[in-house]
């Protein structure tokens, strides 16, 4: 491939937080620099057809995998695509969208790492892996407030898909450079938003930043904002990075500034746009989310140094 674009892939089950994660990175780096697309629009059939055929949108046979491969390669080479548009409200397709890639491209969805050709297009691969009970809460809230589904319809959908995710979605976790798990702190099972912990698995498949100075700063206080430990994940050596959901705004900004100092001098990241998410109609902020987005943006920017300089 004639590499001209830096590509980030974000995979995960429905309502795992993929769009929220990618939106903050787009906002922080600038929409003129980052193109974000969702590959869940590449369905072969509309909602009625899937029901009649008994095919799920989570399964590869329900999606145009070959067209995804072709479009990912074109984006990687800096070429425009006509991306299909699936309308979640109507369950049918709208007119395709003309997409011309910018400096960075984020592809998020259910199956972005399904084939080797798709995976080869990405510089950084992230898998979102929240606990199932938390993901269910997020999906119910999203689909009933934003997509017009009833609670009963969402519950039926969750039940109908419970055997498909382990077959098609979860295997992508082993293929990611980073596995991100937002989960409630111990003793606070009701937490679903800004005070979730962020637990990151950092595989040695990409060069992660030296976090020594960050860890030294975060060690102040009764509860460190960050913890880093060596361990094994899926039988292989990794680093485990834990970001506390109780990190204060002051400490989070200091940590963001330390990470930002590791970036090339000419890089621009709007720290104030990181960590924002929608809770119903209200915009709120999560500092563990902000720090996670900044670490991912670090990999995009440093990968770009080899291409754009």
N, C-alpha and C positions, 0 to 999 in steps of 0.2 A: 504494500500500500504506500502511496505517496503521502506521507503524514504531514498534514498542515494544520490540524486542529487537536487540541488537548481534550480528551473525552473522559468523563466520569460516569460510571454506571452505578445505579442504586437499585438493588433488588429487594424484594420482600413481599409478604402476603398482603392481601387487601387491608387497607387502613392501618398499616404498620408505621406510618409517618413519613413515607417517601417524599410526598409533595411538600410537606412542611420543611423537611430537611433541605431539599433542593431550593426552595423559594428563598430561604435565608441566605444561601450562598449566592444566588442570582442577585439579590438586593445588595449584598455587601460588596460584590465585585463589580456590579453595574450591569443592567440589562443590555447595554451596548457592547458588553464584553462576553456575556454568557447567554447561550441559547439553551432553553430547557424544553424537552419533549417527553411525553409519556408514551411508552411503547404498548400500552394496553389498548390503544386505538386500532391495532392491527388484527382485529377479530375477523374471522371469515364469515360469520353469520350474525344477524341481528338477534335481539332477545327472543322474539317469537320463534325464529328458526332454531335457535339453540335448544329451546324447550321442546320443540317437535322432534328434533334429532337426538335429544338426550346428550348433548355435548356441552361441557362446561367451558367458560371463558378462561379458566385456569389451566386447561390442558393444551399441550402444543398443537393437537389436531384441530383445535378450535381457533387457531391463529395462523396468520401468514408468516411463518418462521423464515421462509426463504426471502420474502420481501424485506423483513426486518434485517436480515443479514446484508442484503443489497443496500438498504438505506443507511445502515450504520457505516458501511464501508465508504459510501459516497460522502457522508458527513465528515468522516475521518479525513477524507481527501479535500475537504473544503468545498464540496459540490452541493448545490441545492437539491431538495427533494420535494415531492408532493406527498405530504403525510396524510393518511386517512384520518377522519375525525368520527369517533363514536360518541353519540349523544347519550349520556347516562340517564337523562330525564325521559327521553322518548324511547330509549332502547333500540334506536335505529342510527343510520349513518347520515352525517351532514356532508356538505361539499368538502373536498380535501383542502389542506392548508399548505401554502407555499412556504417552505422553511429554507432560509439561507443561513448557514452556520457562521457564527462569530468566532472569536479567539478560543473560547471554551464552549463545550457542549456537554450538557447533563442529560442522560437518558435514564429515566426511572420507570419502574413497572414490575410486573409479575415475573417476566421471563427474559430479562436482558442478557443473562449469562447462559442461556439454554444450550447453545452450540459453541464449539471452539472458535468458529469464524466470528461469532458475535463477541466473544470474550477478547479476542485479539485486537479488537477495535478500541479497547479501553486502556487508559493509562492508570486509572485507579478504579477499583471495584469495591463497593460497600454493600453489606447485607444488613438489613434491619431485622432485629430478632426480639421484639418485645414479648413479655409473657402473654399467653393466650387470653387470660381473663382481661388484661388491660387492652389488648387489641380488640376484643369483642366490645368493650365499652366505647372505644374510639369509633369503631365501625357503626355501632348503633347510633351514636350521636351524629356522626357525619351523614349517614344515609337517611336519617329521619329529618335532619334540619336542612341539608343541602341538596339531596337527590330525590326528595319526594316520596320515599318509601315509608310504609307503615312499620311499626315495631315488629308485628307478626311476620311481615315479608322479610325483614332483615334476619330474624331468628331462623326462618326456614332456609334462607340462603346460607347462613353460617352452618347449619346442620347438614345441608346438602354438600358442602364443600370440605367437610372435616377430614375426609379420606384422600382428597386430591392434593392438598398442600404438602403432606409428607412425600407424595410421589413426584410432584413436579416443581414445587417452589422451594422447599427446604433443602434439597440437594445443592442448590446454588450457594448455600452458606459456606460449604467447604471450598468454594472457588473464589471467595472474596479476599481482598487484602486486609479489610477491616470489617469486623462484625460489631455492630452497635446495638446495645440493649438498654433501652430506657425502662426503668422499673421503680416501683415505690420503695422508699427507704424502709428499713426494718421497723415493724410496728406501726406503719402508716399505709395499710393496704388500700385505704380509700383515695389516696393521692393519684391523680391522673394527669396533672399538668406541670406547672412551673417548678415544682420541688421534687420531681422524679430524679433519681440517680441516673447517671449515664455510665454504663460499663462497656469499655471498648476492648476488643481483642485485636491486637496489632501483630499481624503476621509479618515475617521478615521478607516477604515477596516484594516490598517497596521500601525505600530508605526513610524511616521515620525520623523526625527531628530529635536532636539531643534535648531531653527534658530535664537535665540536671538542675539548671537554674530555676526552672518552673517548680520542681519538686521541693527545692530548698525554701522558696518563698511560701509555698502552700502548706509547709509544715508548721507554720505559726498558728497558735490557737489550740483550743481543746480538740477540735475535729479537723484534720487536714482536708483542704479542698480537693486535693488530688492524692492518689496513691498509685504507685507503679510496682508491679511484681512480675518476676519471671515465673513461667508455669508451662503447662502443656494443655493444648486444646485440640480435640479430635486426634490425640496421640502425637501431636507435633509441638515443638517448642514455640512459644509466643510470649509477648508482653501483655499483661493485663493492666489497663489503665482505668481507674475508678474515679469518677468526678462526682463529688457529693452534691445531692440536691439541696443542701443547706448552705452552699457557698453564697456569701454576701455579694451585693452589687459592687462594693469597693474592692473586695478580693478578686472577683471575676474580672473587673476591668484591668487590674494590675496583671493578672495572669494573661489576659488577652494581649496586653501591651508587650509582655515578655515574649509570647509566641510570635507576635508581629515583628519583633526585632530580629527573629530568625529568617524573615523573608528578605528577598532581594530589595535593595534600596529603592528601586523604581516602582515597586508594587503598591497598589492602592486598594485598601480594604476599609470599608466603612463599618467600624466596629458597632456603631449604634444600630445598624440594621440586622445584626445577628441575634438569634434567639427568639425572634418574634413568631407567635403562632396565634391562630384564631380559636377562641373558646366560645362557640356559638357565633354571635355577632360581635364579640368583644375581642380586641387584640391584647394579648398578654405577652409576658416575656419569661423565658427560661434561661438561666445562665449556664447550666450544664449543656443545653442544646446549643447555646452560642459558642461555647468552647469546642464542642464537637464539630460544628460547622467550620470553625476557624482552622482546626486541625486538618479537616478534609480540604479546605481551600488552600492550605499550605502545600499539600501534595499536588494540587492542580497547578499552582503558580510555579513551584520548583520544577515540575515536569515541563512546563512551558519554557523554562530557561534554555533547555537543550534545543528547542524548536525555533524560538523567536529571537535568539541572540546569536 
